């Protein structure tokens, strides 16, 4: 398993080693020992899975406030997504900056998104399944979001169409107005 740093501190690309033969393939999607060797010490407590039927479905940008903030390990097991992490840690040198990567069933890459980052994705194909681990249980009273097209963030979504959104995501606030209790370095 390769762990690759990104321009956003703490956001990492995880590339599993895939072993294939005439029967198909095998890979480890998570290994506590490999994560610990890479300096990642996370106790995951819940696995989540989503299905999106339509290409251009956008979910996000989501996060949970402290003390129920979540680290996420995201992978796409069917189809393809453009997965995004946005630094929302106040006083961070990369506050408001984003990182995006294609995750797909074919490339098998994963994205590790730590606490203090908003997360969202856009489906690049139809019939998409996304699975992710989190290190904190879902707590609806701490659930927050930021509008997907905030011009101050400037995410360059790869599909130039009106996305399929939930009412919650369509009405999310700008980063400047979003409730946020993350401070860089804390």
C-alpha positions in Angstrom: 0.0 0.0 0.0 1.4 3.4 -1.0 0.6 6.5 1.1 1.0 9.7 -0.9 1.0 13.2 0.6 -1.0 15.9 -1.1 -0.7 19.7 -1.1 -3.2 19.8 1.9 -1.6 18.7 5.1 -3.1 15.5 6.3 -5.0 14.7 3.1 -3.5 11.5 1.7 -3.9 9.3 -1.4 -3.9 5.6 -0.5 -2.9 3.3 -3.4 -3.6 -0.3 -2.5 -1.4 -3.0 -4.0 -3.5 -5.1 -6.3 -2.6 -8.8 -6.9 -4.2 -10.2 -10.0 -4.2 -13.5 -11.9 -6.5 -15.5 -14.2 -9.2 -15.6 -11.5 -9.4 -11.8 -10.9 -7.7 -9.7 -8.2 -7.1 -9.2 -4.5 -6.2 -6.2 -2.4 -6.1 -5.0 1.1 -8.2 -1.8 1.4 -7.2 -1.1 5.0 -4.4 -2.3 7.3 -3.9 -0.9 10.7 -0.2 -1.9 10.7 0.5 -0.2 7.3 -1.3 2.9 8.4 0.6 3.1 11.7 3.9 2.6 9.8 2.9 5.6 7.7 2.2 7.7 10.8 -1.6 7.4 10.5 -3.2 6.4 13.8 -7.0 6.3 13.3 -9.6 4.1 15.0 -12.4 3.6 12.5 -15.8 3.0 14.1 -18.3 3.0 11.2 -18.4 2.0 7.5 -20.8 3.9 5.2 -21.9 3.2 1.6 -23.8 5.3 -0.9 -25.3 4.7 -4.3 -25.9 7.4 -6.9 -27.9 6.5 -10.0 -27.1 9.5 -12.2 -23.9 10.9 -13.6 -23.4 14.4 -12.3 -24.8 13.7 -8.8 -23.0 15.9 -6.3 -22.8 15.1 -2.6 -21.2 17.6 -0.3 -19.5 19.6 0.9 -20.0 17.9 4.3 -18.4 17.8 7.7 -19.2 17.3 11.4 -18.3 19.9 14.0 -16.0 19.1 16.9 -16.3 17.2 19.2 -17.9 14.8 16.6 -15.6 15.6 13.7 -14.8 12.7 11.4 -11.8 11.5 9.5 -12.9 9.7 6.4 -11.2 7.0 4.2 -13.1 7.1 0.9 -13.1 4.7 -2.1 -15.3 4.2 -5.1 -16.2 0.5 -5.6 -18.4 0.9 -8.7 -18.1 3.6 -11.4 -16.1 6.8 -10.8 -16.2 10.0 -8.8 -14.3 13.2 -8.5 -13.6 13.3 -4.7 -12.8 16.6 -3.0 -11.4 17.7 0.3 -11.5 21.4 1.4 -9.4 22.8 4.2 -11.7 24.6 6.6 -9.3 24.9 9.6 -9.2 28.6 10.5 -5.7 30.1 10.5 -4.4 27.2 8.3 -2.0 28.3 5.5 -4.2 26.4 3.1 -7.6 27.5 4.5 -10.2 27.4 1.8 -8.0 25.5 -0.6 -9.1 22.2 -2.1 -7.7 19.0 -3.4 -9.5 16.7 -5.9 -8.8 13.3 -7.3 -10.6 10.7 -9.4 -11.5 7.6 -7.4 -12.8 4.7 -9.4 -13.5 1.0 -9.3 -10.8 0.7 -11.9 -8.0 2.7 -10.3 -8.8 1.5 -6.7 -7.3 4.7 -5.2 -8.6 5.9 -1.8 -8.6 9.4 -0.2 -7.9 10.0 3.5 -9.6 13.2 4.6 -8.8 14.2 8.2 -10.9 16.2 10.7 -11.0 19.9 9.8 -11.8 19.3 6.1 -15.1 19.4 4.3 -15.7 16.5 1.9 -17.7 16.1 -1.3 -17.8 14.2 -4.5 -19.4 14.3 -8.0 -20.2 11.1 -9.9 -18.5 10.8 -13.3 -20.5 7.8 -14.4 -24.0 6.4 -13.8 -24.6 3.8 -11.1 -21.9 4.8 -8.7 -21.1 3.1 -5.3 -18.9 4.9 -2.7 -17.7 3.3 0.5 -16.0 5.1 3.3 -14.8 4.5 6.9 -15.1 7.1 9.6 -13.6 7.4 13.0 -16.6 9.0 14.7 -20.3 8.0 14.6 -22.7 10.1 12.6 -24.2 12.8 14.8 -26.9 14.8 13.0 -26.8 17.7 15.5 -23.1 18.3 14.5 -23.7 17.8 10.7 -22.8 20.8 8.6 -22.2 21.7 5.0 -20.8 24.3 2.6 -22.2 25.1 -0.9 -20.5 23.1 -3.6 -19.9 26.1 -5.9 -18.6 28.6 -3.4 -16.6 31.0 -5.6 -14.2 31.7 -2.7 -13.1 28.0 -2.8 -13.3 27.7 -6.6 -13.5 23.9 -7.0 -13.1 22.9 -10.7 -15.7 20.2 -10.9 -14.9 18.0 -14.0 -18.5 17.9 -15.4 -19.9 21.2 -16.5 -23.6 20.4 -16.0 -26.1 21.4 -13.4 -25.5 18.7 -10.7 -28.1 16.5 -9.1 -28.3 17.8 -5.5 -30.2 17.2 -2.3 -32.2 20.1 -0.9 -29.7 20.2 2.0 -26.7 20.6 -0.4 -28.4 23.0 -2.7 -29.1 25.4 0.3 -25.8 25.0 2.1 -24.1 28.3 3.1 -20.9 29.8 1.7 -17.7 28.9 3.6 -17.6 32.5 5.0 -21.1 31.9 6.6 -20.8 28.3 7.6 -20.6 27.2 11.2 -17.1 26.0 11.8 -15.1 25.3 15.0 -11.9 24.0 13.5 -8.6 25.8 14.3 -5.4 24.9 12.6 -2.9 23.3 15.0 -5.6 22.3 17.6 
